[in-house]
């Protein structure tokens, strides 16, 4: 198949959506399919080395400077897409380039599927500080924008239930973004490597290292993790929290550690090279998160693949992922984070290797790619049947319109013959 991805965000931008797209592209190409990515320009992208990536002129988004908005190139993009003879279009963002993808699919008369990556209800504060749009507007916009797509990919059961609540009737399927598990199993990472990383952070071998890894934005609720550190330190004084990532909330979060007088126990690394991420997972004792804005969250799967137990804010996706206490535990009120973590640490539960291996296939990029191909094929069949049914209906309507004329011609012929 020739597949066109349409998205407003892609590497070198850092986001779960960009990672998901990159992972899927690689897996589809391994299976022999051809993937073209239509996305926005980026000042940090090396377009000379990019293959099958078509970048549309763009500018930074007003309230979200590290994201881009397409400003022109619609006609040229349509011409390119038509020349490529695409079989199916897969949009990954709802606005901008995603809207263009839906228009092009309609013009080319090919099916289109869409992945709902983002829970917009948790990001409304970025637009006019939350005073302009409300959750009900998200529901109305979603139905307006995606009413004509042929299928929707839901990264989790949580998203599927949300879209059913929005009133969507088209085929939808839960397909969680897979990860390259081999990047995180990493048998080459030695105890010495883990020790070396800890020492660069001034964390000793006998200390407890908690890891939080995400974009430092306010909806990630990292302040909840920092607030809980005082209670955790009261029970385990040798605990350190390592926060990997960067973003608009960083300054406020750093101030919070000084206000609580725990700055010696909370370490901000800033952005790190993608190749170093696995080392942090392996060096840590527990992965933690208080985010309630995730539709799936790749870091949860990455930590699991690294053999790291997670204590995280719960949702339907995580109930499936962490379906055994050996993988970690969930909490559903922000103020119980510290107690939940302390209680779990005291249990000292170990992970069963056989159970982990079974879980690893479920979250693997290979399983992700195969599942998506199945959905594409089902969508192509569904689209073909829908078109045939529509053509039959149009032909019937056309005959019905012509029937009076045909009857008149038949009567005239009968008179002439008589």
N, C-alpha and C positions, 0 to 999 in steps of 0.2 A: 504493500500500500504506500501511497504518497500522502503524507499527513502534514497539514499546516497548523502549527501552534501560533496563536495570536495572544500576546500578553503585553501589558504595560511595564512589567518588571522582569528583568533577567540579569544574569551575571554581566558586569562585575558588581551590580547591586547585591547587597547581602539581605536575604530574606528566605523564609521557609518556602515561599512560592517559587522563587528562583531555583532553589535547591531541588524542589520537587520536579520542576520542568526539566532541569538538567539530568536528573536521575532517569526520568521516563524516556527522554530522548535517547540516552545511551542504551537503555534496555530494548527499546524498539529497534534501534539500529543493529543491535546484536542479533535480533530475530529476523533481520533482512529487510526491514522497512526503511523508507526514506523520510526523514523529518526536516521540515523547513520551519525556522522560527522567525516570526514577524514581531518585532519589538521596537522600543524607543531607542534613540541615540543615547550615548552616555559618554561624558568626557574622559572616563577612565577605560573605555573599551578599546581594544586593539583590533579595529575592524579589518586590518590587512590579514590577520591570522585566523579570522573567524570563517567557518565553513557553514554554508546553508543558513546564514543568519541575515535577515533583511531588516535594516534599522531605519525607522521613520523619524524625521526631524521632530525634536521635542524640547520642552523647557521644564525646569523644576516645578513641582506642584507647590502652590502657595503656602499651605500649612504643613507640608511634609517634604522638606527640601531635598531629601535623599531619594525621593521618588520622582518620576518623570511623567509628563503629559504630552501626547502627540499633538502637533500643531498643523501639520499638512502632510501631503503625500498619498492621499486616498486614491486618486485616479491611477497613479503609477503603481501603487501596491496591488490594485485590482488587475492591472495589465500583467504584472509579474505572476500573480496567483493563477491567472488564466493560462499563461504560458507553461507553468509548471504542471498543469493537468492534475491537480490535487484530487484525491478520492474522498477525503473527509477533512473537515476543519475542527480543531479542538481549541476552544477559547479558555483562557485561564484567568482573565480579569473581566469585570462586568462593564467597565467604562472604556473610553478612548479606543485603544487598539482592539479590545474585545468587541466593542460595538462594530468596528470596521470589519472584523472577522465574520460577524453575523450577517452584515450587509453583503459581503462578498460571497458567502455560502449561498445566500438566497439568489444572487445574480448568476452564480455558476451552476445552480440547481444540484448542489451536493449536500449531504447531511452534515449536521453540526452537533457536536457535544460540548458540554461546558463543565468545568470543575469549579465548584463553589469552595474556594480556599479560605475565605475570610468571613468572620462573624462581624459584620459591619456595625451591629448594635453596640459593640464594645469600643468603637472608634469614632463615634459621633462627636466627641469633644474636640476633635481636630478641625471640625468645620464650624466656624463662628462660635467656638467654645461651647458647643452643644446646644446653643440657643435656637438654631435654625431648623435642624432635623430631629425627629423623634423616631423611636423604633417602628411605629406604624408606617412612617414614610419609607423605611427600609423595605418593609413588606410590599408596599405598593410599587416602589421602584423595581424591586426584584421581579415582580410579576409583569411589569411593563417591559423590562429589558430582556427577559428570558422566556417570554411566552411562546416564541416560535422555535426554540431549540428542540432537537430531536431526542436528546437524552442528557441527563445530568449525572456527573460523577460526584458522589458524596464521600469525602475523606473519612467520615466516621458516621456511626449511627446517630450521633448528636445532630449532625447536619441534615441527615435524611429526615429525622423527625421535625426539625425546624422548617424544612422546605415543604413537608406535608402540611404543616400548620399554616404556611404561606399560601397554600391552595394549589400547588403544582400537581399536574396530572400526568405529565409525560413520563416515559421510563426513567427510573432513577436506580442507581446501584451504589452500594457502599464498596469503595476500593481505596484502602488506606495507602498513602504514599510509602513505598518501601525504601529501605536504605541499603547501601553497600555494606553488608554486615562484616565483610572481610576487612574493611577499613577500621573497624572497631574491636574485632576479636583480637587482632594484632599480637600474635605470639612473639613477635620480635621485640615488643616492649618489655624490657627486663625490670626486675626489682630495683636495680641500680638507676635506671632511667626515671622511675617513679620517685625514688629517693632524691635524685638530683633536682627534679622539678619542685618537689616540696621544699627543699632547702633554699631554692631561689626565692621562695615566698616566705621564708623564715618560719616554716612549719616543720616540726620534728617528726621522726618516724613514729613515735608513740602518740602523737596528737591525732585528733579526729578532724578530718578534712571534709567539709560540706561544700558541694559544688552547685552553683546556680549559673546557668549558661543561657543567655538570651539577649535580645536587643533591650537596652536600658530605657524603656518607655514606660509611661505611668501605668498603662493598663496591664503591665506584667506583674504589678503588685510586689515588686522586690522590697519595698519598704516594710512589708509584712514579715519577710524573712529576717530583715535587720532588727525589727522590733522584737522578734522572738528570741534573738541571740542572748539577751540578758538572762532570760529564764533558763536557756540551754546551758549557758556558762555557769549558772548557779549549781547545776547538777554535774556538768562535765566541764571543768575550768580549762581543759586543754583543747577545746573545740575552736576551729577556725573556719570562717566562711570565705570562700573564694568566689568572686563574682566576675565572670568572663563575659565581655561584650562592652558595647558603648551605646550611647544614645542620649536623648534630651533630658532624661531624669538623673543622669549621673551626678551632676553637681549637688542636687538636693539630697541624693542618697549618701554622698560622702559627708555632707553636713550632718545628716542624721546620725552617722556613726560617731561623730565628735560630740554631738549633743548627748548621746547615750553613754559616752565615754567608753566605747568599745572599738575604737579605730584600730587598735593593735591586733584585733581578732578578725577584722573584715578587710579583705584584700581585693582591690580593683585592678584587674589586669589590662583593661581596655580591649580593643580588638586584637585577636591573635590570628596567626596564619591557620588556614583550614587544615593543614597537615598536622598541626600541633594539637588539635581538639582531642583526639583519641588519648593523648598522653595525660590530659587533665582528667578525663573520665577514669583512666586506670589508676591515677595517683590518688583519687578521691575515695572516701569511704561511703558517702551517700550523695545522691542527686536530689535536689529539692527545688520546688517551684510553688508559687502562690498565684500563678496566672489563672484567670477564669475566662480568658478571651481566646483560648486555643480551639480550633476546629479539629486538630489532630496533634500537632506539636512533634516535630521530628526529633527534638532533643530527648524526648522520653524513650523513643525507640533506640536511639543511639546509646543512651546510658544502659539500657537493657542489654543491647548487643555487647557492650563492654563488660557485662557481668556486674553492673552497679545497681544497687537497690535504690528505689525512688520513694520519697515521701512528698506527695504532690496534691494540689487542690483537685478534687475529683470532678469528673464528668462522664458521660456515657462512653466516650472513646476509651478513656483510661480504665474504666471498669472492665472493658474487654481486654485491653493490653495487659494490665496488672491483675489478672484474674486469679492469682494465687499469692498468698501472703509472702511466699519466698521472694517474689519479685519486688515487693514494696507494699506501701499502704496509702490510702487516700483519706483526706479530710474534707469536710464540706462547710466549715465555718472558719474564717480567717483567724479568729482569735484562739483557735485550738491547735494551730500549727506546731508551736513549741512543745506542747504536751504530747501531741501525736508522735512527733519525732523522738522525744525522750522515751516514750513507752515502747516504740518500735526498736530503738537501740538496745533497750534492756532485754528484749526477747532473744537477741543474738541469733537470728534465723539465717540459715545458709541456703544457697541456691542449689537445687538438684540439676546436675549437668544434662541428664536425659530430657527433663522437662524444658530446660532452657533451649536445647537444640531444636525441639519441636516448635517452640515459640519463635525462634530465629528464622525459620523458613517462612512463617506467617508474615513477618515484618521485612522480608528480604526484597531487594529491588527486582530480583528475578520473578518472584511471585507477583509483584506489582505490574511488571511489564506484560506478563502472560494474561493477567486478569483484565488489563486495559485492552489488549488485542481482542479478547472475547467480547468485550462491550462494544468495540468498534464494529466487529463483524455482525453482532446482533442489531446494531443501529443501522448498518447498511441494508440488511435484510428488511428491517422494519420500515426504513425510508423507501425502499423499492416497492414494497407492498402498498405503502400509503400512496405513492405516486400512481401506481397502477389503478388503485381503487378510485383515486381522484380523476384519472383519465377516463375510466369507465363511466363515472358519474357525469363528467362533462359531455362525453359522447351521447349518453342517454338524454341529457338535457337538450343537446343540440338536435337529436332526432325528434324529441318531443316538440321543440320549437318549429321544426320543419314539417311535422306531421300534417297540419292543416293544408299546407301547400302541396304535399305529396298526395293527399286524399283528393284535392281538387284536380291535380294532374291525372290521377287515376280515373276520376269520374269523367273527365273530358275525353280520355282515351276510350272509355267504355261507350260513350255517346257516338264517337267517330266510328267505332267498330260496328255499332248497331246500325 
